Amino acid sequence: MKKNEEVLLTVDSMANTGAGVARSDSMVVFVPGALPGETVRARIIKVNKNYCIGRLEQIITPSPNRREPACKYFGRCGGCVMQHLEYNAQLESKKKETEQVLRRISGLPFEVSDIMGMYDPYHYRNKAILPIGRDESGNIVIGFYASRSHRIIDMDSCAIQSMDIKPFVQAVKRLAESTGTTVYDEVKHCGSLRQLMLRRSIIKGDIMAVLVVNEELKQPEMWAKGLLEAGACSVWKDINTEKGNIVLSPKCEFMAGRKDFEDDIAGVHFNLSPLSFLQVNHLQAAVLYGITTLYGGRRDDSVLVDAYCGTGILTQIMARFCGRAVGVEIVPDAVEDARRNALKNGVKNVEFIQGDCAKELPSLIKRLGNIKVIILDPPRAGCDGAILEALTENPIERVIYISCDPATLARDAAVLARGGYSLGQTKCVDMFPQTAHIETICYFDYKKERDRAD
């Protein structure tokens, strides 16, 4: 197969990137925009040793599950790669792909018993991170990145955001011009404006705006006033002078409005600071936490540890079902939020430890003698090896693993299995409808040597 060759393909599945997968002359061909069951004509634009990438030229036989995308930016923005697929078919595709990845990498008999979807799979995100840049003509552009690139698609709406981004996009463009504020150039590492982060409280509809800059803002009072007028109730700036893709730095400063930003998930009321992690989908977070309580069970006399606990929402929920709940989180602001929220909610049997889970968890397991359940909810990279080692050297009755990446979950599951843990039930929660991403939750039980021999 050669570059620029035009080929006729039958698409048989969908990759975890959202691209259609076909085969031609024993070569795998990924075709973004093509759906399983379709016959398409594609032009080969990239040839590698084991696979090719094709550009969709023509749909000859469309899938019955194909639909018109709801967003005018679909196909240009790299976010919602599955909007052209009926939602029930999205769920089925995600379930199938997740199961295959888990089995292939772990070697374990993973079976996804259920995938929990949404009644309305749009306008669910409570957070938007909008990169700021300039196009080839020098115009300011604000939106989301094109697929597999850092080219910004200028946008004034998003079909999966719960807030209207348009007034904030317009305000930033207007304020940048009127204050003479420069725009960050990631190649030259110069200029000021990098990103605009927006967060929306679901219970009140309030919006927090965080302006991420590479240097001190010019005329900060004008910026604060302009963002408040655009609809924000809380305005912050974050000075991030580091190269790379990490959006926020610890240098986050309050500018105007209200410092307290309140919300609620599953009956847990909380205040949130800009640096604190929160699941982006309120409704599905409640579903996920409900499954976690079922997997954790009621253990009134025991200790539960919630690793990577963020603002401690799940820790407080789980505290209802155990004698003592301990949350571990590396971000100081998140731990401060967690402690304040627990106090405000009157939850007395919780404790929050600020530190790296890889360092804190092994010592906690040894120090606390009655841990029956540990919840792992690591970032996309999965668990640190020190945590998995501690869990195999000092076994816990039940480990609940929440993951946003099936591949790293599978890798870590294999380690736990070698350490004597048996795989329990697995479910998926569609935390990110219209995208290729999925949240997976499963549990592992440790069986003593005698039980395993039986």
ChimeraX attribute file (.defattr): number of C-alpha atoms within 10 A of each C-alpha:
attribute: neighborCount
match mode: 1-to-1
recipient: residues
	/A:1	15
	/A:2	12
	/A:3	14
	/A:4	14
	/A:5	11
	/A:6	17
	/A:7	14
	/A:8	15
	/A:9	21
	/A:10	20
	/A:11	22
	/A:12	15
	/A:13	20
	/A:14	26
	/A:15	16
	/A:16	17
	/A:17	14
	/A:18	26
	/A:19	23
	/A:20	24
	/A:21	22
	/A:22	27
	/A:23	15
	/A:24	14
	/A:25	6
	/A:26	9
	/A:27	15
	/A:28	15
	/A:29	24
	/A:30	27
	/A:31	27
	/A:32	22
	/A:33	20
	/A:34	35
	/A:35	28
	/A:36	23
	/A:37	18
	/A:38	22
	/A:39	20
	/A:40	21
	/A:41	21
	/A:42	24
	/A:43	19
	/A:44	21
	/A:45	14
	/A:46	16
	/A:47	16
	/A:48	12
	/A:49	6
	/A:50	9
	/A:51	16
	/A:52	21
	/A:53	20
	/A:54	28
	/A:55	19
	/A:56	18
	/A:57	15
	/A:58	14
	/A:59	17
	/A:60	13
	/A:61	12
	/A:62	16
	/A:63	16
	/A:64	12
	/A:65	16
	/A:66	18
	/A:67	13
	/A:68	10
	/A:69	18
	/A:70	13
	/A:71	15
	/A:72	12
	/A:73	20
	/A:74	20
	/A:75	18
	/A:76	16
	/A:77	22
	/A:78	18
	/A:79	20
	/A:80	24
	/A:81	23
	/A:82	26
	/A:83	24
	/A:84	21
	/A:85	24
	/A:86	16
	/A:87	21
	/A:88	12
	/A:89	14
	/A:90	23
	/A:91	24
	/A:92	13
	/A:93	20
	/A:94	24
	/A:95	23
	/A:96	15
	/A:97	17
	/A:98	25
	/A:99	21
	/A:100	17
	/A:101	19
	/A:102	24
	/A:103	17
	/A:104	15
	/A:105	17
	/A:106	19
	/A:107	14
	/A:108	15
	/A:109	13
	/A:110	21
	/A:111	18
	/A:112	19
	/A:113	11
	/A:114	14
	/A:115	17
	/A:116	16
	/A:117	19
	/A:118	18
	/A:119	7
	/A:120	9
	/A:121	15
	/A:122	16
	/A:123	15
	/A:124	22
	/A:125	23
	/A:126	21
	/A:127	21
	/A:128	22
	/A:129	17
	/A:130	23
	/A:131	23
	/A:132	25
	/A:133	25
	/A:134	16
	/A:135	13
	/A:136	6
	/A:137	6
	/A:138	8
	/A:139	11
	/A:140	19
	/A:141	21
	/A:142	26
	/A:143	25
	/A:144	23
	/A:145	18
	/A:146	18
	/A:147	18
	/A:148	8
	/A:149	8
	/A:150	12
	/A:151	18
	/A:152	23
	/A:153	21
	/A:154	24
	/A:155	17
	/A:156	15
	/A:157	17
	/A:158	25
	/A:159	21
	/A:160	22
	/A:161	20
	/A:162	21
	/A:163	23
	/A:164	17
	/A:165	19
	/A:166	14
	/A:167	15
	/A:168	22
	/A:169	22
	/A:170	14
	/A:171	16
	/A:172	23
	/A:173	16
	/A:174	14
	/A:175	16
	/A:176	17
	/A:177	11
	/A:178	11
	/A:179	14
	/A:180	12
	/A:181	18
	/A:182	20
	/A:183	20
	/A:184	21
	/A:185	16
	/A:186	14
	/A:187	7
	/A:188	7
	/A:189	13
	/A:190	15
	/A:191	16
	/A:192	23
	/A:193	24
	/A:194	27
	/A:195	24
	/A:196	23
	/A:197	21
	/A:198	24
	/A:199	26
	/A:200	25
	/A:201	20
	/A:202	20
	/A:203	11
	/A:204	11
	/A:205	15
	/A:206	17
	/A:207	23
	/A:208	27
	/A:209	25
	/A:210	25
	/A:211	25
	/A:212	28
	/A:213	23
	/A:214	22
	/A:215	17
	/A:216	14
	/A:217	20
	/A:218	14
	/A:219	13
	/A:220	14
	/A:221	11
	/A:222	14
	/A:223	23
	/A:224	22
	/A:225	15
	/A:226	18
	/A:227	27
	/A:228	20
	/A:229	13
	/A:230	19
	/A:231	16
	/A:232	24
	/A:233	20
	/A:234	23
	/A:235	25
	/A:236	22
	/A:237	25
	/A:238	26
	/A:239	22
	/A:240	20
	/A:241	17
	/A:242	12
	/A:243	11
	/A:244	8
	/A:245	7
	/A:246	8
	/A:247	18
	/A:248	21
	/A:249	13
	/A:250	13
	/A:251	12
	/A:252	18
	/A:253	14
	/A:254	16
	/A:255	17
	/A:256	19
	/A:257	16
	/A:258	12
	/A:259	16
	/A:260	13
	/A:261	19
	/A:262	18
	/A:263	19
	/A:264	16
	/A:265	20
	/A:266	15
	/A:267	11
	/A:268	17
	/A:269	15
	/A:270	21
	/A:271	20
	/A:272	23
	/A:273	19
	/A:274	24
	/A:275	18
	/A:276	18
	/A:277	17
	/A:278	19
	/A:279	15
	/A:280	19
	/A:281	22
	/A:282	20
	/A:283	16
	/A:284	21
	/A:285	20
	/A:286	17
	/A:287	17
	/A:288	22
	/A:289	20
	/A:290	16
	/A:291	16
	/A:292	21
	/A:293	16
	/A:294	10
	/A:295	19
	/A:296	21
	/A:297	13
	/A:298	15
	/A:299	17
	/A:300	12
	/A:301	13
	/A:302	16
	/A:303	22
	/A:304	27
	/A:305	28
	/A:306	25
	/A:307	27
	/A:308	23
	/A:309	29
	/A:310	27
	/A:311	32
	/A:312	33
	/A:313	23
	/A:314	24
	/A:315	27
	/A:316	27
	/A:317	20
	/A:318	27
	/A:319	24
	/A:320	17
	/A:321	20
	/A:322	21
	/A:323	17
	/A:324	23
	/A:325	27
	/A:326	23
	/A:327	29
	/A:328	25
	/A:329	24
	/A:330	18
	/A:331	19
	/A:332	17
	/A:333	19
	/A:334	25
	/A:335	24
	/A:336	19
	/A:337	20
	/A:338	29
	/A:339	19
	/A:340	15
	/A:341	22
	/A:342	23
	/A:343	12
	/A:344	13
	/A:345	14
	/A:346	11
	/A:347	16
	/A:348	12
	/A:349	15
	/A:350	25
	/A:351	20
	/A:352	23
	/A:353	20
	/A:354	16
	/A:355	16
	/A:356	15
	/A:357	25
	/A:358	19
	/A:359	12
	/A:360	17
	/A:361	24
	/A:362	18
	/A:363	12
	/A:364	16
	/A:365	20
	/A:366	13
	/A:367	10
	/A:368	11
	/A:369	10
	/A:370	15
	/A:371	22
	/A:372	18
	/A:373	25
	/A:374	25
	/A:375	23
	/A:376	22
	/A:377	19
	/A:378	20
	/A:379	13
	/A:380	13
	/A:381	12
	/A:382	21
	/A:383	22
	/A:384	14
	/A:385	12
	/A:386	13
	/A:387	19
	/A:388	20
	/A:389	16
	/A:390	18
	/A:391	22
	/A:392	17
	/A:393	14
	/A:394	12
	/A:395	22
	/A:396	20
	/A:397	14
	/A:398	22
	/A:399	25
	/A:400	20
	/A:401	23
	/A:402	25
	/A:403	24
	/A:404	22
	/A:405	20
	/A:406	26
	/A:407	21
	/A:408	21
	/A:409	25
	/A:410	24
	/A:411	17
	/A:412	19
	/A:413	26
	/A:414	19
	/A:415	17
	/A:416	22
	/A:417	18
	/A:418	10
	/A:419	17
	/A:420	19
	/A:421	25
	/A:422	17
	/A:423	20
	/A:424	16
	/A:425	14
	/A:426	19
	/A:427	21
	/A:428	25
	/A:429	23
	/A:430	27
	/A:431	27
	/A:432	22
	/A:433	26
	/A:434	24
	/A:435	20
	/A:436	23
	/A:437	21
	/A:438	21
	/A:439	22
	/A:440	23
	/A:441	24
	/A:442	22
	/A:443	24
	/A:444	23
	/A:445	19
	/A:446	21
	/A:447	16
	/A:448	12
	/A:449	9
	/A:450	7
	/A:451	8
	/A:452	11
	/A:453	7
	/A:454	5
